[in-house]
Amino acid sequence: MKTLHIITGLNTGGAERALYALLAGGLADRFTCAVLSLSDEGTMGAPIHALGVPVYSLGMRPGLPGPRTVLRLRSLMQQLQPDVVQGWMYHGNLAASLATHLAPNQPALAWNVRQCLYDLANEKPLTRQVIRANRLLSRRPDAIVYNSKLSRKQHELFGFSAGRGAIIPNGFDVDLLKPDPVVGVAIRRELGLPTGVPVVGHVARFHPMKDHAGFLRAAVEVARRLPQVQFLLVGRDVSPDNPALSGVIPTDILPRFVFCGERRDATRLMQAMDVLCSSSAWGEGFPNVLGEAMACGVPCVTTDVGEGLSPWLRSPKM
């Protein structure tokens, strides 16, 4: 069986790492797989290539696909002729739907939704339209896979087809992800973090949903009250130079904040943390970092967002 996975991009993130874990966990050995990125190969393209899985990219810029992009997608579908097309996230789902329409055969279509849906106002204008388009086309896929019960309930209240939904929770390799104090000491030495002091971690790409500014404001309060505490932040575009974050941390305590940027070894860095915070303001399904941190023996402090956390359910705003 030939499967084509279509995803928005391949920079390091929860969905991208989940795709890699799925392929590395045996899918690429059992089936003929390929990955198509709507943008570029990012940081995850090379690791996926190393699994023996071909990676293609359309080089799309943000916005709607132009005629050349559609023609390239059609050519790729004629070349690959997959039996199954799997979309990843809203934009990938739309592209997967178009891909099956352009395919010379009739491949099965599956969507993958990896976030909750509290309020469309939280999304970018184009993303709102993409989500609405997903709703209109949601009877077309053979399956819509959600990573949490809450995500499925919210999307179906919003109008996604209830007859197509299935839930596959995030999984974690507890043989690989486990406490390792030796690695923790080495990481602290590598990053210049003192031994024996509390380290508070935060792992997320920069996005308004992740509320990095809110986390930093809280961290500053903690830093003022607890002079020994250090902070370790991991994620793309997360730095004091980011205009959205500049000035939040006073200069006198800035040395107590370590910014690592985008890293593929985030779970390794977790070994140096005493607690991990998830400050997301909305939209999370069940963040991979929470399961990964707990598997590594790191306690988590989170906002009341996402599967297993929010005790209430309301219909998402249109």
N, C-alpha and C positions, 0 to 999 in steps of 0.2 A: 504494500500500500504506500502511495506517495502522498505526503502531507506538505503543504506550504503554509508557513506561519507568516502573517502580515502584521507588522507592528509599526507604530508611528516613528520610532527612532531607536537607536541602540546605545545611547549613553547610559551610564550606570544608574539604575533605579530599581525599584521593587519589582515592577512588571518585567523589566529586561532581565534581571537576575533570576526571576522565576522561570522565564523562558529558557534561559541557559541551564538551570537546574533540571528542568523537565527533559531537555535534550541529553544532558550529561547523565541523567539518572537511568538511562536505558532506552529512551524513545528513539534516539538516533541509531542505536544498534539494532533495534527490532524493525524499524521502518525506514524507508527512503524519505528523508526530510530536507527541506530547504527553508531559508528565512529571507523575507523581503522587508527591508526598511524603507519607509516612505521618504525618509530624509537621507541619512548617511550611515556608515557602519559604526560610528561612535567608538566607545571604548570596549563594547562587548562584541564587536564584529570579529576581531582576531581570536578571542577564546572560542567562539562558536565555530569559526573556520578550523581551529585546532581539533575539534571533535570530528572533523570530516564532513561537516554540514556546510554546503555552499551558501554564501550570503550575497544577496543582490540588494541594490539600493536604487531608488528613483531620483534622488537628489532634489526632492520637492522642497520649496520654501513654504513658510506658513501661508495658508490660504487655500483656495480651491485649485484642483489640478488643472493644468492647461492641456491643450490637445496633444502636445508631444508626450506628456506624462501618460496620458491615456493610451497612446499608441505604443509606448514602451511597455506598459502593463499588458496590453493585448499580445504583444510579441512574446513576452515572458510566459504568459499562460499557454500560448501555442507551443512554446519550447518545452515547458515542464509538464503540462497536462496532469496536474495533481488529481488524486482521488478525493482529497479533503482539503479545504481551505479554511484555516483557523485565523480569525481576526483577533487582535489584542488591543483592547481599549477602544474608545468611541471612534476615533479617526481610522484606526486599523479595521474596525468592524465595517465601516462604510466602504473602505478600499477592498476588503475581502468580498463584500457583496458585489461590487463592480467587477472584481476579478472573476467571480464565478459566472457572471453574465457574459464576460468576454471569452471565457474558456471554450475551446472547441468541443470538449466533452461536457458532462454535467456533474461536476464535483459536488460533494456534500459541503455544506456551509455551516460553520460554527462561529459564534461570537464569544468573546471573553470580556466580561465587565469586572473591573477590579477596584471599584470605589463605591461608597454610598452616595446617595443623592438627596441632600437636604433641601437645597434651594438653588435654582438656576442662576439667581442673581450673583452667586459667588463665583460663577464661571465667566471666562472671557466671552465677549459677544459671539465670536465665531464658534466657540465650543458649545454655546447654548444652542445654536442652530444645528450643529452636528448631533447633539443629544436628541433634539427634536426629530431630526431625520432618522436617527436610530429607532426612535419610537414608531415612526410611520412604517419603517421597513422591518420591524421586529417579528413579523409573522413569516418572513422569508427564510431565516436560518433554520436549520434542522435542530439546533440546540443553542441556548444562550447559557454560558457557564458563568456563575457568580462565585466569588470567593468567600461570601458570608451570607447568612440568612437575612440579615438586615438589608444588605444591598439588594437582594432579590425582591424583598417585600417593597422597598421604596421604589424600585424601578417599575415593578408591576402596578403599584398604585399610580405611578406617573403615566402608565399606559403601555408599557412593554408587554408583549404577549406572555400571558401566564402559562400557556400550554407548551412553551419552549424551554422554560427555565430548569436549570439543574445547578446544584451546589457542590463544588469541589473546594474544600478549605485549603488554605496554604499548608504545606507540609515542611517538616524540618528534619534533617538528618542528625539525630542525636548521637550517632557514633562519631560524626565529624564535629558537631557543635557541642562542646562540653567544656567545663571549667579547666583552665590551664594556667596556674599561677606562675609557672616558669616563663611562659609567653608574656604574661601580664607584666612581669618585672622587666623583660627585654623591651617591650613596647614603651614602657615609661622611660627607660634609659634612652631609647632611640629618639623619643620626642622631648626629652628634657624635663619630664614630669618627676617631681620628687617622690621617693618611696615613702610609704607610711602616711601620706596625706589623702584625704578623700578626693576622688575625681568624679565629676558629674559629666556624663556624655550626652551627645545629641547627634543622631545620624539621620540626615535627610537632605535631599537636593533642595536648593532654594526655590520656593514657590509660596505665594501668599497663603495657600492652604496650610502650609507647615508652620506658619507664624513664628519665624525665627526671631523677629523683633520682640514678640511677646516673651519668648524664652529668654532672650538676652536681658530684657528688663527685669525679669524674675531672678536671673542669675546674678545681676548686679546687686540686687537686694540681699541675696544669700552671701555674696562675696563681702559685702559690707559688715554683715553680722558674724560671718565665720571666716576669719582671715586666712585659714589654712587651705580652704577648698580651692581646687583647680577645675578648669572646664575644658573639655575636649569636644570640638565640633568637627564633624565629617560630612562633606556634601558638596556637590558642584555649585559654584558661585556663592559659597558661604564664606565671607571674609569681611573684615572691617572696611575694605575698599568698596564693597557693594553699597551704592548710594542709599538703598533702603535700610541698611544696617549701620552706616557710618554715624558716629556720634552717640550711639546708644551706650557704648561702654566708655566710661571715663578713662582718660589716659593713664591715671595713676594705678588702675587695676588691670589695664589691658594685658600686661605680661602674664597674668594668671589665666588667660584664655589662649588655647592652642587651636589654630584653624588648619586642618589637614587638606581641605579641598576634596576633590573627587578621588575616591580610593576604591579599588576593587577588593581590598582586604579588610572591609569594614568589620566583619565578624572577628578578625584577628585583633583589631584595635579595641573591640569590646572587652577583651581580656584585661585591659588596663583600667576599666571603669568600675566604680563602686555602685553606681546607679545610672540608669539610662532614662532620659526624659523624652516623651513624645508630646509636642505642644500643638498638634494639629487643631485647627479651629473648626474644620468641617471636612466632609468628604471621604474620610478613610473607610476602607472596608475592614480589613484586619492587617495592619502594617507588618510586613515581614520582619522589620527590625525588632518588634516586641517579642515575637517567637524566637528569633535568633538570640537576642540578649538573654531571655529566660533560660534557653537551652544552655547558654554559657554560664549560667548561675548568677546573672546580673539582675538585681531587682529593677522594676520599672515604675516610673511615675508618669501618668498619662492624663491628658484631658479626657473629658467624658464624651468621646466621639468614636463611632465605629462599632463593629460587631463585638458583642459580649460586654459592652460598656454602657451604651445608651439604653435605659430601661423603657423608653417611650418610642412611639412611632407615629409620625404624621405624614400626610400625603405631601410629597414635594411640590413646591410652587411651580406653576407653569412658566 
